[in-house]
Amino acid sequence: MAQMLTIPMWNNLNLCILNKKQPMKQHFKHLTFAAISTLFASVSFGQKANETSAALEYIKFKDNMQMMMLGSGSLEDGQVTIKKAKEFIDLAAENESTKKSPKTLFYKGEIYTGYIMAFGADSILMKEHGEEYLNTGLESYKQSLAVSTKFKSDIEESINNKKALFGMGINQMYEKGMYKETGEAYELQVRFSDVLGQVDTTSIYNSAVCYDKAEAYDKAAANYLKLAKMNYKPTQNYLRASSSYRKNKQFTEAKALIEDARKINPLDKDLLLELVNMNIESGDAQGAENALAEAIASDPNNKQLHYTIGTIYIDLKKNDKAEAALNKSLEIDPNYQDALYQLGAHLITWAGDVRAAANQLKFGDKNYDKMVIESDDLYRRALTPLEKYIEISPNDKDVLIILSQLHRNLGDINKSAEFKKRADAIK
């Protein structure tokens, strides 16, 4: 009987134990999940706290900077707060829960660019980390804008303020001849604008000009070329880029740019002149002549092309070739006013140079009379195109005065008086 009582008693006990164990396990399970959730929540809160602490420290830094601009505040205090801000934002940026947060990214942009402002005078730090911090800051702004528009207006305001701050003193640097530093300052303006998707063509151009003056020709060429590829005054900027390459002895690059630009504007005088100068400076005088010959061969009956080549020869002091090219232009169109005027002006200038050279000779030099005769002949040749010009443009007072002076110098008093009378009649 004891056995009969024992078995049910153990069975009941086992059932009782089993029934009690199951709730205990479930309770332990709930407690474990609650503890883990609390742990993760505290970690997440800690990271959010880092984000918030970074923001608060940066606000302190910004307030201090504003106070400094008003004559109070302390650079040392600003450096202390921006260091703290960077420590906090780096922690937030390392954690999975906050590293892609638009707020973390925004303040990372603020703090890293602010760090450069605070330690800009520390040449060692700037050399080691300046570019790195700037890139990090600007990229963080972009990432913040990419994931959310929540901080868009804050970023726009901050970028504009930083452009103003970093731009302070640009004019003074330029006036002091600090052209390389001024070029870098303008490039910084461009990089800030890029964050907002804005193209700052003015700063790109100013930077190129400064680099050109600093003889940093490779950087100047790169910026001019950037503008040309944006289709911002392409002919002029291809020309400037080629000129910078030429001055840097990069003749292959210079020639390639000019050839590309001439496909767009084949009759542009400055482009053709740059091609000629590039060939001359590279020691290829024949290449310069070939460039002009090839231009003529491509369009032999183009009066404007012959006119352009004539003006190039004037710039190169090749007087005979200049006269021949301008005459060729007039063969194609005898009434081409630009060519008539330019030929007359060229012959007068040439005659004046010969006369001036004659006057520099020693007294009794046998070449004097020969050069005076040459000078007078050039003056006489100038009469033909200028008198033709005045037939077409009878009210050009300046040319009438020139004709009056020419005839007087050549001894034709009546003609001189005639043209003077016509000039005086024009009010």
Rosetta blueprint (number, residue, H / E / L):
1 M L
2 A H
3 Q H
4 M H
5 L H
6 T H
7 I H
8 P H
9 M H
10 W H
11 N H
12 N H
13 L H
14 N H
15 L H
16 C H
17 I H
18 L H
19 N H
20 K H
21 K H
22 Q H
23 P H
24 M H
25 K H
26 Q H
27 H H
28 F H
29 K H
30 H H
31 L H
32 T H
33 F H
34 A H
35 A H
36 I H
37 S H
38 T H
39 L H
40 F H
41 A H
42 S H
43 V H
44 S H
45 F H
46 G H
47 Q H
48 K H
49 A H
50 N H
51 E H
52 T H
53 S H
54 A H
55 A H
56 L H
57 E H
58 Y H
59 I H
60 K H
61 F H
62 K H
63 D H
64 N H
65 M H
66 Q H
67 M H
68 M H
69 M H
70 L L
71 G L
72 S L
73 G L
74 S L
75 L H
76 E H
77 D H
78 G H
79 Q H
80 V H
81 T H
82 I H
83 K H
84 K H
85 A H
86 K H
87 E H
88 F H
89 I H
90 D H
91 L H
92 A H
93 A H
94 E H
95 N L
96 E L
97 S L
98 T L
99 K L
100 K L
101 S L
102 P H
103 K H
104 T H
105 L H
106 F H
107 Y H
108 K H
109 G H
110 E H
111 I H
112 Y H
113 T H
114 G H
115 Y H
116 I H
117 M H
118 A H
119 F L
120 G L
121 A L
122 D L
123 S H
124 I H
125 L H
126 M H
127 K H
128 E H
129 H H
130 G H
131 E H
132 E H
133 Y H
134 L H
135 N H
136 T H
137 G H
138 L H
139 E H
140 S H
141 Y H
142 K H
143 Q H
144 S H
145 L H
146 A H
147 V H
148 S L
149 T L
150 K L
151 F L
152 K H
153 S H
154 D H
155 I H
156 E H
157 E H
158 S H
159 I H
160 N H
161 N H
162 K H
163 K H
164 A H
165 L H
166 F H
167 G H
168 M L
169 G L
170 I H
171 N H
172 Q H
173 M H
174 Y H
175 E H
176 K L
177 G L
178 M L
179 Y H
180 K H
181 E H
182 T H
183 G H
184 E H
185 A H
186 Y H
187 E H
188 L H
189 Q H
190 V H
191 R H
192 F H
193 S H
194 D H
195 V H
196 L L
197 G L
198 Q L
199 V L
200 D L
201 T H
202 T H
203 S H
204 I H
205 Y H
206 N H
207 S H
208 A H
209 V H
210 C H
211 Y H
212 D H
213 K H
214 A L
215 E L
216 A L
217 Y H
218 D H
219 K H
220 A H
221 A H
222 A H
223 N H
224 Y H
225 L H
226 K H
227 L H
228 A H
229 K H
230 M L
231 N L
232 Y L
233 K L
234 P H
235 T H
236 Q H
237 N H
238 Y H
239 L H
240 R H
241 A H
242 S H
243 S H
244 S H
245 Y H
246 R H
247 K H
248 N L
249 K L
250 Q L
251 F H
252 T H
253 E H
254 A H
255 K H
256 A H
257 L H
258 I H
259 E H
260 D H
261 A H
262 R H
263 K H
264 I H
265 N L
266 P L
267 L L
268 D L
269 K H
270 D H
271 L H
272 L H
273 L H
274 E H
275 L H
276 V H
277 N H
278 M H
279 N H
280 I H
281 E H
282 S L
283 G L
284 D L
285 A H
286 Q H
287 G H
288 A H
289 E H
290 N H
291 A H
292 L H
293 A H
294 E H
295 A H
296 I H
297 A H
298 S H
299 D L
300 P L
301 N L
302 N L
303 K H
304 Q H
305 L H
306 H H
307 Y H
308 T H
309 I H
310 G H
311 T H
312 I H
313 Y H
314 I H
315 D H
316 L L
317 K L
318 K L
319 N H
320 D H
321 K H
322 A H
323 E H
324 A H
325 A H
326 L H
327 N H
328 K H
329 S H
330 L H
331 E H
332 I H
333 D L
334 P L
335 N L
336 Y L
337 Q H
338 D H
339 A H
340 L H
341 Y H
342 Q H
343 L H
344 G H
345 A H
346 H H
347 L H
348 I H
349 T H
350 W H
351 A H
352 G H
353 D H
354 V H
355 R H
356 A H
357 A H
358 A H
359 N H
360 Q L
361 L L
362 K L
363 F L
364 G L
365 D L
366 K L
367 N H
368 Y H
369 D H
370 K H
371 M H
372 V H
373 I H
374 E H
375 S H
376 D H
377 D H
378 L H
379 Y H
380 R H
381 R H
382 A H
383 L H
384 T H
385 P H
386 L H
387 E H
388 K H
389 Y H
390 I H
391 E H
392 I H
393 S L
394 P L
395 N L
396 D L
397 K H
398 D H
399 V H
400 L H
401 I H
402 I H
403 L H
404 S H
405 Q H
406 L H
407 H H
408 R H
409 N H
410 L L
411 G L
412 D L
413 I H
414 N H
415 K H
416 S H
417 A H
418 E H
419 F H
420 K H
421 K H
422 R H
423 A H
424 D H
425 A H
426 I L
427 K L
